[in-house]
């Protein structure tokens, strides 16, 4: 931390000197241009050009498994790096294939250069082209349809639809990683606030909601996996309990997302009031559904548990709506 006294020139301009060691480290010399960014908290951020220009990193790929390499690349993607260099003494065909496959799972990542020892990835995503509000709504629509289709696949033993739902989970993951990258950029560079037109705190709440929606999609895929394990059809009583709970959970999720999107405190509280009223009845439905058809109890239990989880994610989103609304509330 550095402290400086504010000085006043004869022309009425305020001056603050910069620490010499900091200026030399970031190439700030006479005539250099720096950007001053006011923050909602009242702070003023000073950003030299070099900070944004050096947004690149390296990853050693030698001997890495696919999973380890994927974790390494995705972590750098989320951290907000624009250029990621995969390097090694000699990168073999299998390692290049792994890098390409991982890049295809990330929105906006392209291979720009390849040599014997490097594969250079560029992240071309412009945050202005992917407003988080639109990405959040798209994620919700995908998770919602996955949930409905997953339940339909389970109830009707539709293996083709079940496999389709499972494949769609990867599309949701791509959107979630994009939002995580935008949040990472926002934490690294406050200038991004100007591009996303949201403060870091507001974006945090949106990021939290997208994470909850990813879990809804994961449970839709889990329900579809359970559909593939069913040995026979469901009894009418089980079908009714599954569909009733699915409709109730989907309704809570829809109301919660709407409350967050419009930042309506009243709607969020209406959702949260359902938590105490209906949780006990839903849990009873889960237990009786398994008892109605004991030969398929494991698959039925998985589905009912997943639907109860979806309800909980809806409640979490409603709470995020309250938190996000409080950020915008002006003190009385």
Secondary structure, 3 states (H helix, E strand, C coil): CCCCCCEECCCCCEECCCCHHHHHHCCCCCCCCEEEEECCCCCEEEEEHHHHHCCEEEEECCCCCHHHHHHHHHHHHHHCCCEEEEECCCCCHHHHHHHHHHHHCCCCEEEEEECCCEEEEEECCCHHHCCHHHHHHHHHHHHHHHHHHHHHHHHHCCHHHHHHHHHHHHHHHHHHHHHHHHHHHHHHCCCHHHHHCCCHHHHHHHHHHHHHHHHHHHHHHHHHHHHHHCCCCCCHHHHHHHHHHHHHHHHHHHHHHHHHHHCCHHHHHHHHHHHHHHHHHHHHHHHHHHHHCHHHHHHHHHHHHHHHHHHHHHHHHHHHHHHHHHHHCCCC
